[in-house]
């Protein structure tokens, strides 16, 4: 494995019981890469993220993150789950949630230091929610919840960032803010892997991975976001197998 | 008025009962906070009922009831984990099976005893007025153990309750945290058992934290308020039990539930008043 690669998967397959979720995945990401993962529902996009966290059951193949098995590199990885997976009625303030990002940097009896609070403050400022630090999370709107998650990710100060559909429910201004933050972090030498469902958004990333249980295509947005490849990934067949009518019906492919 | 408060305390058994109810209620409220936040109330109820066979066996063998109950609670929590590994079965189905099985086993064992109804009543409904000095010491030790566990793992449990995926991704030992929480809930159940009995232990775990949740949005304050509410329910319940001559366990639980509804109505009224206030502000 080259020293500059952030993570590498070789012939990795994941199965839950008898259901195959990912098959023969071979990808390598260099440090500083900004990857978008796109594919239909059930393509295994979230599973790919969980595989990098060492949380998905690897059936065959091997996965390495910064030269180690994922479970051993977790301190270098920051993960932003979809915001619907958590209980937003939980009794916590905005600052409490962002501080969770700092826990791995504290000891066994975690007591936040001045540096930790500074990081929390900086992260909240970066997402423009510093004024809400002491507000209960139950009072936040959907877009604000997403930004809090982003602030927690920033406070984590990790080298590999895994984001699961971070653009969901964001207005155009916040989407722009998020893209800028991701670009800035990539320039700082962090590696970013983002699951997306909006194909237009994928064009803004340096690399795109088209997934449907297996890697359909990978490379620059121009080479990957092609009608024939997208049809293959989303409909499981080559473009020529479709009648022109059906292709027209699914005209988002050509957009 | 002062004699109203001091008269019951002239009896030594009432002093012990009050101390036991406050201690047991306090730790149950602390552990219960995480039960409520993680949405595992049914599991708490199952643990509470499942300790019965352990207590019964310990009673028959002349051993310490605490230890019997604790072993049974541990067996149940691991049993639920084991059964729910089957993908076809939901977690709450596994709980239902273990819960009813263990409870039936307890009743079966107790029914073989000569003083069947007396012993069963004591175990099902508790008898805090009969707490001995020795049991009080056990209770104090258990409470220290529970407090230590909360200091050590409380943050982890909180993160697990809020965002289990993130907790796993951040490298927290999720399974270990889950089982330590179950262990602490089992300890809290066992300590509250003497005060209110198997059937009503759940109230000690759930009602004070739920009341506390109504008045605060912060976890540390919620835990503190939970302890305060549980203490006031224990005191109120015991005095009611003394003056109105009703069963002590039931009186404590009823005091807690009454307190919950008073707080609920108060909070709702405050919210309505605030809404009206902001409306008039907008109008002017």
Interface residues (C-beta under 8 A of the other chain):
Chain A: X17 X53 X55 X71 X74 X75 X77 X79 X81 X85 X86 X87 X90 X91 X92 X93 X96 X97 X100 X103 X104 X109 X110 X136 X138 X152 X162
Chain B: X37 X39 X87 X151 X152 X155 X158 X159 X161 X162 X163 X165 X166 X168 X169 X170 X171 X213 X216 X217 X218 X219 X221 X222
